[in-house]
């Protein structure tokens, strides 16, 4: 994404909505200000934007919570196709006549296809311009009637999936319709790493709550589940209620907002990528906050891809790091303060 192009598009008109993705951090630095609204499904982006935009919203792209129409919507397309389709489908309802939807993205991100779909949805001709390695699609709403909906139309709907043994999930969440192989491998270790009844468990990067649900089937515990993604929080909270699990589901960036010394057990399958980018310090942040929130007698169970050097990273934050099992490209570690 071209930061210069994005910044130019955000300068005018003032009635602009910026839909901000994981690649927006470089703009949201001290001294930056955007006189419009920002909407993101990422907790860290929405928090970082506070004080740098007129209004910052964190939700699963529920436009109705913004309670207004816009003259321009600017959106660097996400990796998740379902999210892009949902935003294109919603745009005509929140753009006044003469308003425009601006999509930004690279060729490999599907921008050419999305430009065609946006034109179909808004009932306009396809407009696509190349800016360096990026493309910009601009479609103006010249009349209130919109074309047919595109892609999957029930994006907001939580659904109980047989593939997840009946757990609820939804589009917009990475790996939303499958059980992650790493998480499944960690779950197999829970019977031998079982905490005492009533233990306080923190699930960092909880997703739809698979690890917490697996542990809850083995006993009564109190759970604190956190995630950076709005769709994940909705699904996890639904699963907590449907399984009558005791606990809370909170937005958090790798557990940074949690109090210290609260957990007997931390469960974590840290994402090794964010959107299109690989963040080298992501695992370190999960390790750092896990060590901080654990009680001195507690332990953490991490599962990571085998190329993540947890045996090297772990001792910076823990005194005891042990590889429990290694299988099919994944490693499960137990870490103790």
C-alpha positions as CSV (number, residue, x, y, z in Angstrom):
1,X,0.0,0.0,0.0
2,X,1.3,3.4,-0.9
3,X,1.3,5.6,2.2
4,X,1.6,8.8,0.2
5,X,-1.4,7.9,-2.0
6,X,-3.5,6.9,1.0
7,X,-2.6,10.1,2.8
8,X,-3.6,12.1,-0.3
9,X,-7.0,10.4,-0.5
10,X,-7.6,11.1,3.2
11,X,-7.1,14.9,2.9
12,X,-10.4,15.7,1.3
13,X,-13.4,15.7,1.6
14,X,-13.7,15.9,5.4
15,X,-16.7,13.6,5.3
16,X,-14.5,10.6,4.6
17,X,-14.5,7.2,6.2
18,X,-11.2,5.4,6.3
19,X,-11.5,1.6,6.7
20,X,-8.1,0.8,8.1
21,X,-6.4,-2.6,7.9
22,X,-3.3,-4.2,9.4
23,X,-1.0,-2.2,7.1
24,X,-2.2,1.2,8.4
25,X,0.3,1.6,11.3
26,X,2.9,3.5,9.4
27,X,0.5,6.4,9.0
28,X,-0.8,6.4,12.5
29,X,2.3,8.1,14.0
30,X,2.6,11.1,16.3
31,X,1.8,14.3,14.4
32,X,-0.6,12.6,12.0
33,X,-4.3,13.8,12.0
34,X,-7.2,12.8,9.8
35,X,-10.4,14.9,10.0
36,X,-12.7,12.0,9.4
37,X,-13.8,8.6,10.8
38,X,-11.7,5.5,11.0
39,X,-13.2,2.0,11.2
40,X,-11.2,-1.1,11.8
41,X,-11.8,-4.7,12.9
42,X,-8.4,-4.6,14.7
43,X,-8.2,-3.5,18.3
44,X,-4.6,-2.2,18.0
45,X,-5.4,-0.1,15.0
46,X,-8.5,1.5,16.5
47,X,-6.6,2.2,19.7
48,X,-3.6,3.7,17.9
49,X,-6.0,6.0,16.0
50,X,-7.5,7.6,19.1
51,X,-6.6,11.3,19.1
52,X,-5.3,11.1,15.5
53,X,-8.7,10.9,13.8
54,X,-12.1,12.6,14.4
55,X,-13.7,9.3,15.5
56,X,-12.3,5.8,15.8
57,X,-14.5,2.7,15.7
58,X,-13.6,-0.9,16.5
59,X,-16.2,-3.5,15.3
60,X,-16.7,-6.2,12.8
61,X,-17.6,-3.7,10.1
62,X,-21.0,-2.8,11.5
63,X,-21.4,0.4,9.6
64,X,-24.7,1.2,11.3
65,X,-22.8,2.0,14.5
66,X,-21.2,5.0,12.7
67,X,-24.7,6.5,12.3
68,X,-24.0,8.7,9.3
69,X,-23.3,8.8,5.6
70,X,-20.1,9.8,3.8
71,X,-18.9,11.5,0.7
72,X,-15.9,9.1,0.4
73,X,-15.0,5.7,1.7
74,X,-11.3,4.8,1.4
75,X,-10.3,1.2,1.8
76,X,-7.0,-0.7,1.3
77,X,-8.5,-4.2,0.5
78,X,-8.0,-6.9,3.2
79,X,-6.6,-10.3,2.7
80,X,-9.9,-11.9,3.6
81,X,-12.1,-12.0,0.5
82,X,-15.4,-12.1,2.6
83,X,-14.5,-8.8,4.3
84,X,-13.9,-7.1,0.9
85,X,-17.2,-8.3,-0.5
86,X,-19.0,-7.2,2.7
87,X,-17.6,-3.7,2.5
88,X,-18.4,-3.3,-1.2
89,X,-21.9,-4.6,-0.5
90,X,-22.4,-2.1,2.3
91,X,-20.9,0.9,0.7
92,X,-24.0,2.1,-1.3
93,X,-26.0,2.3,2.0
94,X,-23.5,4.7,3.6
95,X,-22.5,6.9,0.6
96,X,-24.7,9.8,-0.3
97,X,-25.5,10.6,-3.9
98,X,-22.2,11.7,-5.6
99,X,-20.2,9.9,-2.9
100,X,-17.4,7.5,-3.9
101,X,-15.9,4.2,-2.9
102,X,-12.1,4.1,-3.3
103,X,-10.3,0.8,-3.2
104,X,-6.5,0.4,-3.0
105,X,-4.4,-2.7,-3.4
106,X,-1.8,-4.6,-5.3
107,X,-2.3,-6.9,-8.2
108,X,-1.8,-10.0,-6.1
109,X,-4.3,-8.9,-3.6
110,X,-7.1,-9.2,-6.1
111,X,-7.7,-5.5,-6.7
112,X,-8.5,-5.9,-10.4
113,X,-11.3,-8.3,-9.6
114,X,-12.6,-6.1,-6.8
115,X,-12.7,-3.1,-9.1
116,X,-15.0,-5.0,-11.4
117,X,-17.3,-6.1,-8.5
118,X,-17.4,-2.6,-7.1
119,X,-18.5,-1.2,-10.4
120,X,-21.2,-3.9,-10.7
121,X,-22.4,-3.2,-7.1
122,X,-22.5,0.6,-7.5
123,X,-23.9,0.5,-11.0
124,X,-21.0,2.4,-12.6
125,X,-18.2,1.8,-15.1
126,X,-15.0,0.2,-13.9
127,X,-12.3,2.8,-13.0
128,X,-8.8,1.4,-12.2
129,X,-5.6,3.5,-12.2
130,X,-2.1,2.3,-11.6
131,X,0.1,4.2,-9.1
132,X,3.5,2.6,-9.0
133,X,3.0,-1.0,-7.9
134,X,-0.5,-0.2,-6.5
135,X,-3.9,0.2,-8.1
136,X,-6.6,2.6,-7.2
137,X,-10.3,1.9,-8.1
138,X,-12.8,4.7,-7.7
139,X,-16.5,4.4,-8.2
140,X,-19.0,7.2,-7.7
141,X,-22.6,6.7,-6.6
142,X,-24.5,8.8,-9.2
143,X,-27.9,7.5,-8.3
144,X,-29.4,5.8,-5.1
145,X,-30.2,2.4,-6.7
146,X,-27.4,-0.2,-6.4
147,X,-26.7,-3.3,-8.3
148,X,-26.9,-6.9,-7.1
149,X,-25.0,-8.0,-3.9
150,X,-21.7,-9.7,-4.6
151,X,-20.1,-12.8,-2.9
152,X,-21.4,-14.2,0.4
153,X,-24.2,-11.9,1.6
154,X,-24.5,-13.2,5.2
155,X,-21.1,-12.0,6.4
156,X,-22.3,-10.8,9.9
157,X,-23.9,-14.2,10.7
158,X,-22.4,-16.4,13.4
159,X,-22.8,-20.0,12.4
160,X,-22.4,-23.4,14.2
161,X,-20.1,-25.5,12.1
162,X,-19.8,-29.4,12.1
163,X,-16.2,-29.0,11.0
164,X,-15.6,-27.3,14.4
165,X,-17.6,-29.9,16.4
166,X,-20.5,-27.4,16.6
167,X,-18.5,-24.4,17.7
168,X,-19.6,-21.0,16.3
169,X,-17.5,-19.0,13.9
170,X,-17.9,-16.6,11.0
171,X,-16.1,-15.1,8.0
172,X,-13.7,-12.3,8.8
173,X,-11.7,-14.5,11.2
174,X,-8.5,-16.1,9.9
175,X,-9.1,-19.9,9.5
176,X,-12.7,-19.4,10.6
177,X,-14.1,-22.7,9.2
178,X,-11.5,-25.2,10.3
179,X,-9.6,-26.4,13.3
180,X,-6.0,-25.1,13.2
181,X,-3.6,-28.0,13.1
182,X,-1.3,-26.3,15.7
183,X,-4.2,-25.7,18.1
184,X,-5.3,-29.3,17.7
185,X,-1.8,-30.5,18.6
186,X,-1.7,-28.3,21.7
187,X,-5.2,-29.5,22.7
188,X,-3.9,-33.1,22.7
189,X,-1.5,-32.1,25.5
190,X,-4.1,-30.7,27.8
191,X,-4.9,-33.9,29.6
192,X,-1.3,-34.2,30.9
193,X,-0.9,-30.5,31.5
194,X,-4.2,-30.0,33.2
195,X,-4.3,-27.2,35.9
196,X,-6.2,-27.6,39.2
197,X,-10.0,-27.3,39.3
198,X,-11.0,-23.6,39.4
199,X,-7.7,-22.4,37.9
200,X,-7.6,-19.1,36.1
201,X,-6.8,-19.6,32.4
202,X,-5.8,-16.9,29.9
203,X,-6.3,-17.7,26.2
204,X,-4.2,-15.2,24.2
205,X,-5.1,-14.8,20.6
206,X,-8.2,-16.9,21.3
207,X,-9.8,-16.9,17.8
208,X,-13.2,-18.4,18.1
209,X,-12.2,-20.0,21.4
210,X,-11.2,-23.5,20.3
211,X,-8.5,-24.0,23.0
212,X,-10.6,-22.7,25.8
213,X,-13.5,-24.9,24.7
214,X,-11.2,-28.0,24.6
215,X,-9.9,-27.3,28.1
216,X,-13.5,-26.5,29.5
217,X,-14.5,-30.1,28.4
218,X,-11.9,-31.4,31.0
219,X,-13.0,-29.5,34.1
220,X,-14.2,-26.2,35.6
221,X,-12.0,-23.2,35.1
222,X,-12.3,-19.5,34.9
223,X,-11.3,-18.1,31.4
224,X,-10.1,-14.8,30.2
225,X,-9.9,-14.9,26.4
226,X,-8.4,-12.1,24.3
227,X,-8.0,-11.3,20.6
228,X,-7.2,-8.4,18.4
229,X,-9.9,-9.3,15.9
230,X,-13.5,-8.2,16.3
231,X,-15.0,-11.2,14.5
232,X,-13.0,-13.5,16.8
233,X,-14.3,-11.8,19.9
234,X,-17.9,-12.2,18.7
235,X,-17.5,-15.9,17.9
236,X,-15.6,-16.7,21.1
237,X,-18.2,-14.9,23.3
238,X,-20.9,-16.9,21.6
239,X,-19.1,-20.1,22.3
240,X,-18.5,-19.2,25.9
241,X,-22.3,-18.6,26.4
242,X,-23.4,-21.7,24.4
243,X,-21.0,-24.0,26.5
244,X,-21.9,-22.2,29.8
245,X,-18.2,-21.4,30.4
246,X,-17.2,-19.1,33.2
247,X,-15.1,-16.2,32.0
248,X,-14.8,-13.1,29.9
249,X,-13.8,-12.2,26.4
250,X,-11.8,-9.0,25.9
251,X,-10.2,-7.1,23.1
252,X,-6.4,-6.9,23.5
253,X,-3.2,-6.6,21.6
254,X,-1.2,-9.7,22.6
255,X,-2.4,-9.4,26.2
256,X,-0.9,-6.0,26.8
257,X,-4.0,-4.7,28.6
258,X,-4.3,-7.6,31.1
259,X,-3.2,-7.2,34.7
260,X,0.1,-8.9,35.9
261,X,0.1,-12.1,37.9
262,X,-3.5,-13.2,37.2
263,X,-3.1,-16.6,35.4
264,X,-2.4,-20.1,36.5
265,X,-2.2,-21.2,32.9
266,X,-1.7,-19.3,29.6
267,X,-2.8,-20.9,26.3
268,X,-1.4,-19.4,23.1
269,X,-1.2,-20.2,19.4
270,X,0.4,-16.8,18.3
271,X,-0.2,-15.8,14.7
272,X,3.1,-15.7,12.9
273,X,1.7,-13.3,10.3
274,X,-0.5,-10.3,10.2
275,X,-2.4,-9.9,6.9
276,X,0.2,-9.7,4.1
277,X,3.1,-9.0,6.4
278,X,5.2,-11.1,8.7
279,X,5.8,-9.4,12.1
280,X,9.1,-10.6,13.6
281,X,8.3,-9.3,17.1
282,X,4.8,-10.8,17.3
283,X,5.8,-14.0,19.1
284,X,8.1,-12.0,21.4
285,X,5.2,-9.8,22.5
286,X,3.0,-12.8,23.2
287,X,5.9,-14.3,25.2
288,X,6.6,-11.1,27.1
289,X,3.0,-10.6,28.2
290,X,2.5,-14.3,29.0
291,X,5.4,-14.1,31.4
292,X,4.0,-10.9,33.0
293,X,0.4,-12.2,33.5
294,X,1.4,-15.6,34.9
295,X,1.6,-16.3,38.6
296,X,5.0,-17.4,39.7
297,X,3.6,-21.0,40.1
298,X,1.9,-20.9,36.7
299,X,2.8,-22.2,33.3
300,X,2.2,-21.4,29.6
301,X,1.5,-23.7,26.7
302,X,2.6,-22.3,23.3
303,X,2.2,-23.9,19.9
304,X,4.2,-22.4,17.0
305,X,5.3,-23.3,13.5
306,X,8.6,-25.2,13.7
307,X,10.5,-22.4,12.1
308,X,9.7,-20.0,15.0
309,X,12.8,-20.2,17.3
310,X,10.9,-20.4,20.5
311,X,13.6,-22.3,22.3
312,X,15.8,-19.3,21.7
313,X,13.2,-16.6,22.3
314,X,11.6,-18.2,25.4
315,X,14.5,-17.9,27.9
316,X,14.4,-14.1,27.5
317,X,11.1,-14.2,29.5
318,X,11.0,-17.7,31.2
319,X,13.4,-19.7,33.3
320,X,12.1,-23.1,32.1
321,X,11.3,-23.8,28.4
322,X,10.6,-27.4,27.4
323,X,9.6,-28.8,24.1
324,X,6.7,-31.2,24.8
325,X,6.0,-32.5,21.3
326,X,6.8,-31.9,17.7
327,X,4.5,-33.0,14.9
328,X,3.6,-32.1,11.3
329,X,5.5,-28.8,11.3
330,X,4.3,-27.7,14.7
331,X,6.0,-27.6,18.1
332,X,4.3,-27.4,21.6
333,X,6.3,-25.8,24.4
334,X,5.7,-25.6,28.1
335,X,7.1,-22.4,29.7
336,X,7.4,-21.6,33.4
337,X,8.5,-18.3,35.1
